[in-house]
Amino acid sequence: MRALLLVFLSILITSCQTKKEDTTYFGGAIINPLSSYVLLCQKGEVIDSIALDKDGHFSTKFNLDKPELFSFKHGYEFQVFYAEPKDSITLRLNTKEFDESLVFGGNKAPQNNFLIENFLKNEENNNLIYSYHKIPPYKFEQKIDSIKFERIEKLSQLDKYYKVSDTYKEIAQHSINFEIFDIKERYSFLLNKFFPDKVKFLSPTYFDYRKEIDFNNEKIVELIGFQRFLDNYLKNKSIEICLENRSVDCFDTGSISNLDQRIHLIDSLFDDDFIRQHYFKRFFQEEVIYSQTKKQLDHTASHLAEFDLSKADKLKLQALIKFQESLLVNQSLQNVGVTNKNFEVLRLKDIISKNHCIIYSWSVNSESHLKQRMDKIKAIKKTHPNIQLIGINIDHNKPDEWINALKSYNCNKENEYQIVPENNAMFYRNYLNKIFFVDKNGKIKMSETILTNDEFDYHLNNFTRL
């Protein structure tokens, strides 16, 4: 299948470019598009918004004076690609399986397909990580070493056949390293939280890779592997610092103290303004969304003033804090406006009919997220028939796509609604993982982030006892 797609991409290049250009070409095809455009980005900045035609094809040209990593976004999904000056980069993907179906074409097809295949192999290892605790730590380390050796060998073969540039080799080597570092960080978290007696069996050199990392290397900030490693590294470092004090539950990674610590780590580690701004905004947003009390929100508002975010970002975060105040326990959601399948405007107070109700949100722009969510909802309906489940789609500007998604996933339309675009519409995306447990009056009794996490059933059973 991937070979056939490569043939298609080669034809696409030939039809789009009949002669060598001085500009760099980027184009391709999106199957089952989620929006009418593709965004070309670098370091968080949108370089170009590229329109899709009626067949899902897109193309653009841009000037490039040195080899670079870029990212492209469609819906809520994104991936990276490598380009050199005057390259022709093409891709084809199906949004139903965004990463798995992605195939690159063009004169950097081998290089970019190596990066995506390396990413997908790490995704497979993500599913295996929870079984690694069953083997002794030294065997885990041997397993990781063998994975790394195999990937380096494949990079060597790629260089042998295609004579890749030194810049690409450096980026590909970083891609391999950070995927491996990320696995090691997540394994150490697993041991520390659930099997602390095994931690002492890690080798004395287990974390030596941390000493070698240049956190301000501009060539790596676009790599998804680096970004995932950074997430888990910061989480683990904040836990390690916490364990020295033991004043709180150190493994509550959504706690204000944990997120505060990660913000300070970012401040101390990075000179790169893109990373600093990106993670400052992200962790401050998480602090707000995870906050359960007005006191915690006041703390975040005060803490925000200490860091060098832009005025616009600070104003947005301050508005988010105000919005979160309306979503704390004992606040009411009864006046939230939604539309039903007939596009009639209602309030949640008109819809909630049972004393135990779960309200969840979703978007058509995240297929993988949506499928997980719908599967879990169907399971809850079977095990807890006395709980009312209300789904709220946040894509208020895509009513037709909302209805089509309900049909595709065979959802009960009587339980599904779409948000009305009122004053706080810009914040809805931040709450895609937020679950609200409410009573028949719409009053919030509990809230739990991430419908599919391991502790959700525990919270659900507690809610049914209220």
C-alpha positions as CSV (number, residue, x, y, z in Angstrom):
1,M,0.0,0.0,0.0
2,R,2.8,2.5,0.9
3,A,4.5,1.6,-2.4
4,L,1.4,2.5,-4.4
5,L,1.1,5.8,-2.5
6,L,4.7,6.6,-3.3
7,V,3.9,6.1,-7.0
8,F,0.9,8.4,-6.7
9,L,3.0,11.1,-5.0
10,S,5.6,10.8,-7.7
11,I,2.9,11.4,-10.4
12,L,1.6,14.3,-8.3
13,I,5.0,16.0,-8.3
14,T,5.4,15.5,-12.1
15,S,2.0,17.1,-12.8
16,C,2.6,20.0,-10.4
17,Q,6.2,20.8,-11.4
18,T,7.5,20.4,-14.9
19,K,10.8,22.1,-14.3
20,K,13.2,22.8,-11.5
21,E,12.3,25.8,-9.5
22,D,14.3,28.1,-7.3
23,T,11.6,27.8,-4.6
24,T,10.7,24.9,-2.4
25,Y,7.5,23.1,-3.2
26,F,5.1,21.5,-0.6
27,G,1.9,19.8,-1.6
28,G,-0.2,16.7,-1.5
29,A,-3.6,15.3,-0.8
30,I,-5.8,14.9,2.3
31,I,-8.4,12.1,2.3
32,N,-11.5,12.8,4.4
33,P,-10.4,16.4,5.2
34,L,-11.4,18.0,8.5
35,S,-11.2,21.6,7.3
36,S,-10.6,23.5,4.1
37,Y,-6.9,24.2,4.6
38,V,-3.5,22.9,5.7
39,L,-1.2,25.1,7.8
40,L,2.5,25.2,7.1
41,C,4.3,26.1,10.4
42,Q,7.7,26.5,12.0
43,K,8.4,27.0,15.6
44,G,4.8,27.8,16.4
45,E,4.5,30.4,13.6
46,V,2.1,29.9,10.7
47,I,4.0,30.4,7.5
48,D,1.2,29.7,5.1
49,S,-2.5,28.7,5.1
50,I,-2.9,26.5,2.1
51,A,-6.4,25.9,0.7
52,L,-7.6,22.5,-0.2
53,D,-9.3,22.0,-3.6
54,K,-12.5,20.0,-4.0
55,D,-10.5,16.8,-4.2
56,G,-8.4,17.5,-1.1
57,H,-5.3,18.5,-3.0
58,F,-3.1,21.4,-1.9
59,S,0.2,23.0,-2.9
60,T,2.4,26.0,-2.1
61,K,5.9,27.3,-2.8
62,F,8.2,29.1,-0.5
63,N,11.8,30.4,-0.3
64,L,14.2,28.4,1.8
65,D,17.9,29.1,2.2
66,K,19.1,26.2,4.4
67,P,17.9,22.8,5.5
68,E,15.0,23.0,8.0
69,L,12.4,21.1,9.9
70,F,8.8,22.2,9.4
71,S,5.4,21.1,10.7
72,F,2.1,21.0,9.0
73,K,-1.3,21.0,10.7
74,H,-4.7,19.8,9.6
75,G,-7.6,19.8,12.1
76,Y,-6.0,19.3,15.5
77,E,-3.4,16.9,14.2
78,F,0.1,17.7,13.0
79,Q,3.4,16.1,11.8
80,V,6.9,17.3,10.9
81,F,8.9,17.1,7.7
82,Y,12.4,17.9,6.6
83,A,13.2,20.1,3.6
84,E,16.2,21.5,1.8
85,P,16.3,24.4,-0.6
86,K,14.6,23.8,-4.0
87,D,13.1,20.5,-2.7
88,S,9.7,19.1,-3.8
89,I,7.9,17.7,-0.8
90,T,4.6,15.9,-1.2
91,L,2.4,13.9,1.2
92,R,-0.8,11.9,1.2
93,L,-2.8,11.0,4.3
94,N,-6.2,9.9,5.5
95,T,-7.5,11.7,8.5
96,K,-9.2,8.5,9.8
97,E,-5.6,7.2,10.5
98,F,-3.6,10.5,10.4
99,D,-0.1,9.3,11.3
100,E,-0.5,5.7,10.2
101,S,-1.6,6.6,6.7
102,L,0.9,9.4,6.1
103,V,3.3,8.8,3.2
104,F,5.8,11.3,1.8
105,G,6.9,11.7,-1.8
106,G,9.3,13.9,-3.6
107,N,13.1,14.1,-3.6
108,K,13.2,13.8,0.3
109,A,10.7,10.9,0.5
110,P,13.2,8.4,2.0
111,Q,14.3,10.9,4.6
112,N,10.8,12.0,5.6
113,N,9.4,8.4,5.6
114,F,12.2,7.4,7.8
115,L,11.2,10.0,10.3
116,I,7.5,9.1,10.3
117,E,8.3,5.3,10.5
118,N,10.5,6.0,13.5
119,F,7.7,8.0,15.1
120,L,5.2,5.1,14.4
121,K,7.6,2.5,15.9
122,N,7.8,4.6,19.0
123,E,4.0,4.7,19.1
124,E,4.1,0.9,19.1
125,N,6.5,0.9,22.0
126,N,4.2,3.2,23.9
127,N,1.7,0.4,24.0
128,L,4.4,-2.0,25.3
129,I,5.8,0.2,28.0
130,Y,3.3,-1.0,30.6
131,S,4.4,-4.6,30.1
132,Y,8.1,-3.7,30.6
133,H,7.6,-3.6,34.4
134,K,7.3,-7.4,34.3
135,I,10.9,-7.8,33.3
136,P,13.9,-6.8,35.5
137,P,15.2,-3.3,34.9
138,Y,18.5,-4.5,33.4
139,K,16.6,-6.4,30.8
140,F,14.6,-3.4,30.0
141,E,17.8,-1.4,29.4
142,Q,19.1,-4.2,27.1
143,K,15.8,-4.0,25.2
144,I,16.0,-0.3,24.8
145,D,19.7,-0.5,23.7
146,S,18.7,-3.1,21.0
147,I,15.9,-0.8,19.7
148,K,18.3,2.1,19.5
149,F,20.9,0.0,17.7
150,E,18.4,-1.3,15.2
151,R,17.2,2.3,14.3
152,I,20.8,3.6,14.0
153,E,21.5,0.7,11.6
154,K,18.5,1.7,9.5
155,L,19.7,5.3,9.4
156,S,23.1,4.0,8.3
157,Q,21.4,2.0,5.5
158,L,19.4,5.1,4.5
159,D,22.6,7.1,4.2
160,K,24.3,4.3,2.2
161,Y,21.6,4.3,-0.5
162,Y,20.6,8.0,-0.6
163,K,23.7,9.8,0.6
164,V,21.7,12.1,3.0
165,S,23.1,15.4,4.1
166,D,24.9,15.9,7.4
167,T,22.1,18.2,8.6
168,Y,19.5,15.5,8.0
169,K,21.7,12.8,9.7
170,E,22.0,15.0,12.8
171,I,18.3,15.6,12.9
172,A,17.5,11.9,12.3
173,Q,19.9,10.9,15.0
174,H,18.2,13.3,17.4
175,S,14.9,11.8,16.4
176,I,16.1,8.4,17.4
177,N,17.7,9.6,20.6
178,F,14.8,11.5,21.9
179,E,12.3,8.7,21.2
180,I,14.6,6.4,23.2
181,F,15.0,9.0,26.0
182,D,11.3,9.4,26.1
183,I,10.7,5.7,26.7
184,K,13.3,5.8,29.5
185,E,11.7,8.7,31.1
186,R,8.2,7.1,31.0
187,Y,9.6,3.8,32.3
188,S,11.3,5.5,35.3
189,F,7.9,7.2,36.1
190,L,6.2,3.9,35.9
191,L,8.7,2.3,38.4
192,N,8.7,5.3,40.7
193,K,4.9,5.5,41.0
194,F,3.9,1.8,41.0
195,F,7.0,-0.3,41.6
196,P,9.4,1.8,43.7
197,D,11.2,-1.3,45.0
198,K,12.5,-1.9,41.5
199,V,14.0,1.6,41.1
200,K,17.2,0.6,42.9
201,F,17.9,-2.0,40.2
202,L,18.3,0.7,37.5
203,S,21.9,1.0,36.5
204,P,24.0,3.9,37.9
205,T,24.3,5.3,34.3
206,Y,20.6,5.1,33.5
207,F,20.1,8.8,33.4
208,D,23.5,9.8,31.9
209,Y,21.8,10.9,28.7
210,R,20.3,13.8,30.6
211,K,23.7,15.4,30.9
212,E,24.3,15.4,27.2
213,I,21.1,17.3,26.1
214,D,21.5,20.7,24.7
215,F,18.0,22.1,25.5
216,N,18.7,25.2,23.4
217,N,19.5,23.4,20.1
218,E,17.2,25.1,17.5
219,K,17.4,22.0,15.2
220,I,15.5,19.8,17.6
221,V,12.6,22.0,18.9
222,E,10.3,20.9,16.0
223,L,10.8,17.2,16.6
224,I,7.7,15.5,18.1
225,G,10.0,13.1,19.9
226,F,11.8,15.9,21.6
227,Q,8.6,17.6,22.6
228,R,7.2,14.3,24.1
229,F,10.5,13.7,25.9
230,L,10.4,17.2,27.3
231,D,6.9,16.6,28.7
232,N,8.0,13.5,30.5
233,Y,11.4,14.8,31.6
234,L,9.8,17.9,33.1
235,K,7.2,15.8,34.8
236,N,9.8,13.5,36.3
237,K,12.2,16.3,37.4
238,S,9.3,18.0,39.2
239,I,8.5,14.8,41.0
240,E,12.1,14.3,42.0
241,I,12.2,17.8,43.4
242,C,9.0,17.1,45.2
243,L,10.2,13.8,46.7
244,E,13.0,15.7,48.4
245,N,10.3,17.6,50.4
246,R,7.5,15.1,50.6
247,S,4.9,17.8,51.6
248,V,2.3,16.7,49.0
249,D,1.3,13.9,46.7
250,C,4.3,14.1,44.4
251,F,2.7,11.9,41.7
252,D,-0.3,14.2,41.2
253,T,1.0,15.6,38.0
254,G,-2.0,17.9,37.6
255,S,-1.4,19.6,40.9
256,I,-0.6,23.3,41.1
257,S,2.7,22.6,42.9
258,N,3.8,20.1,40.2
259,L,2.9,22.5,37.3
260,D,4.5,25.4,39.2
261,Q,7.7,23.4,39.4
262,R,7.6,22.6,35.7
263,I,7.2,26.3,34.8
264,H,10.3,27.1,36.9
265,L,12.2,24.3,35.2
266,I,11.4,25.8,31.8
267,D,12.5,29.2,33.0
268,S,15.9,27.8,34.1
269,L,16.5,25.4,31.2
270,F,15.7,27.3,28.1
271,D,17.0,30.4,26.3
272,D,14.9,29.7,23.2
273,D,11.9,32.1,23.3
274,F,9.6,29.8,21.3
275,I,9.9,26.9,23.8
276,R,9.7,29.2,26.8
277,Q,6.5,30.9,25.5
278,H,5.0,27.7,24.3
279,Y,5.4,25.8,27.6
280,F,4.7,28.8,29.8
281,K,1.3,29.1,28.1
282,R,0.6,25.4,28.2
283,F,1.4,24.9,31.8
284,F,-0.4,28.0,32.9
285,Q,-3.4,26.8,31.0
286,E,-3.2,23.4,32.7
287,E,-3.0,25.1,36.1
288,V,-6.2,27.0,35.3
289,I,-8.1,24.0,33.9
290,Y,-7.0,21.7,36.7
291,S,-7.9,24.2,39.4
292,Q,-10.6,23.1,41.8
293,T,-10.9,26.2,44.0
294,K,-10.9,30.0,43.7
295,K,-7.7,30.1,45.9
296,Q,-5.9,28.0,43.3
297,L,-7.0,30.3,40.5
298,D,-5.9,33.4,42.5
299,H,-2.5,31.7,43.0
300,T,-2.1,31.2,39.2
301,A,-3.1,34.8,38.5
302,S,-0.5,36.0,40.8
303,H,2.2,33.6,39.5
304,L,1.5,34.6,35.9
305,A,2.7,38.1,36.6
306,E,6.3,36.8,37.3
307,F,6.9,35.5,33.8
308,D,7.7,37.1,30.4
309,L,4.6,36.2,28.4
310,S,3.3,38.7,25.9
311,K,0.6,41.1,27.0
312,A,-1.9,39.3,24.6
313,D,-1.1,35.9,26.1
314,K,-1.5,37.2,29.7
315,L,-4.8,38.8,28.9
316,K,-6.0,35.5,27.3
317,L,-4.9,33.5,30.4
318,Q,-6.6,36.0,32.7
319,A,-9.8,35.6,30.7
320,L,-9.5,31.8,31.0
321,I,-9.1,32.1,34.7
322,K,-12.3,34.1,34.9
323,F,-14.1,31.4,32.7
324,Q,-12.8,28.6,34.9
325,E,-14.3,30.3,38.0
326,S,-17.7,29.5,36.4
327,L,-16.7,25.8,36.1
328,L,-15.7,25.1,39.7
329,V,-17.5,22.6,41.9
330,N,-20.9,23.9,43.1
331,Q,-21.2,26.3,40.1
332,S,-24.1,25.7,37.8
333,L,-24.1,24.8,34.1
334,Q,-27.8,25.1,33.7
335,N,-27.7,28.2,31.5
336,V,-25.1,27.0,29.0
337,G,-26.6,27.3,25.5
338,V,-26.6,24.4,23.1
339,T,-28.4,23.5,19.9
340,N,-30.1,20.1,19.3
341,K,-30.2,17.9,16.1
342,N,-32.9,20.2,14.7
343,F,-30.7,23.3,15.4
344,E,-33.1,24.6,18.1
345,V,-31.4,26.6,20.8
346,L,-31.8,25.2,24.3
347,R,-30.3,25.6,27.8
348,L,-28.8,22.6,29.7
349,K,-31.5,23.1,32.3
350,D,-34.0,22.1,29.6
351,I,-32.1,18.9,28.9
352,I,-30.8,17.5,32.2
353,S,-33.4,15.1,33.5
354,K,-31.6,12.7,35.9
355,N,-29.9,13.4,39.3
356,H,-26.7,11.9,38.0
357,C,-25.5,13.4,34.7
358,I,-22.1,13.4,32.9
359,I,-21.3,16.1,30.4
360,Y,-18.5,15.6,28.0
361,S,-17.2,17.6,25.0
362,W,-15.7,16.6,21.7
363,S,-14.6,17.9,18.3
364,V,-14.8,16.5,14.7
365,N,-11.2,17.8,14.2
366,S,-9.7,15.0,16.3
367,E,-10.7,11.6,14.9
368,S,-8.5,9.5,17.3
369,H,-9.7,11.4,20.3
370,L,-13.3,11.1,19.2
371,K,-13.2,7.4,18.6
372,Q,-11.7,6.7,22.1
373,R,-14.3,8.9,23.7
374,M,-17.3,7.4,21.9
375,D,-16.2,3.9,22.8
376,K,-15.9,4.8,26.4
377,I,-19.4,6.5,26.4
378,K,-21.0,3.4,24.9
379,A,-19.4,1.3,27.7
380,I,-20.7,3.7,30.4
381,K,-24.2,3.5,29.0
382,K,-24.1,-0.3,29.4
383,T,-22.7,-0.3,32.9
384,H,-24.5,2.7,34.3
385,P,-28.0,3.0,32.6
386,N,-29.2,5.4,35.4
387,I,-26.6,8.1,34.5
388,Q,-27.6,10.6,31.8
389,L,-24.8,11.3,29.3
390,I,-24.8,14.5,27.4
391,G,-22.3,15.1,24.6
392,I,-21.5,18.7,23.5
393,N,-19.7,19.3,20.2
394,I,-17.5,22.4,20.3
395,D,-17.4,23.0,16.5
396,H,-20.2,25.6,16.5
397,N,-19.1,26.8,13.0
398,K,-19.4,23.3,11.5
399,P,-23.0,22.1,12.1
400,D,-23.1,19.8,9.0
401,E,-19.8,18.1,10.0
402,W,-21.2,17.6,13.5
403,I,-24.3,15.9,12.2
404,N,-22.2,13.7,9.8
405,A,-19.9,12.7,12.6
406,L,-22.9,11.6,14.7
407,K,-24.1,9.4,11.8
408,S,-20.6,8.0,11.3
409,Y,-20.2,6.9,14.9
410,N,-23.9,5.8,15.2
411,C,-24.5,8.2,18.1
412,N,-27.8,8.6,19.8
413,K,-28.7,12.1,18.6
414,E,-31.1,12.6,21.5
415,N,-28.1,12.8,23.8
416,E,-25.9,15.0,21.6
417,Y,-25.8,18.8,21.3
418,Q,-23.6,21.5,19.8
419,I,-22.4,24.5,21.8
420,V,-23.8,27.9,21.1
421,P,-21.0,30.4,20.2
422,E,-21.4,32.8,23.2
423,N,-18.7,34.9,24.8
424,N,-16.3,32.1,25.8
425,A,-16.2,30.2,22.5
426,M,-12.5,30.6,22.2
427,F,-11.9,28.5,25.3
428,Y,-14.0,25.4,24.4
429,R,-11.0,23.6,22.9
430,N,-9.2,23.7,26.2
431,Y,-11.9,21.6,27.8
432,L,-12.0,18.7,25.3
433,N,-10.7,16.4,28.1
434,K,-12.9,17.9,30.8
435,I,-15.7,15.8,32.2
436,F,-18.4,17.4,34.4
437,F,-20.4,15.4,36.9
438,V,-23.6,17.4,37.5
439,D,-26.9,16.9,39.4
440,K,-30.4,17.5,38.0
441,N,-30.1,21.2,38.7
442,G,-26.9,21.5,36.6
443,K,-24.8,22.0,39.6
444,I,-21.2,20.7,39.2
445,K,-20.6,18.0,41.9
446,M,-17.3,16.7,40.6
447,S,-15.0,17.1,37.6
448,E,-12.4,14.7,36.3
449,T,-10.0,15.3,33.4
450,I,-9.6,12.6,30.7
451,L,-12.5,10.3,30.2
452,T,-10.3,7.4,29.3
453,N,-7.7,7.5,32.1
454,D,-7.3,4.7,34.6
455,E,-8.9,6.5,37.5
456,F,-12.1,7.6,35.7
457,D,-14.1,4.5,36.9
458,Y,-13.2,5.2,40.5
459,H,-14.5,8.8,40.2
460,L,-17.6,7.6,38.4
461,N,-18.4,5.1,41.2
462,N,-17.9,7.8,43.8
463,F,-20.3,10.1,41.8
464,T,-23.1,7.5,41.8
465,R,-23.0,7.4,45.6
466,L,-23.7,11.1,45.9
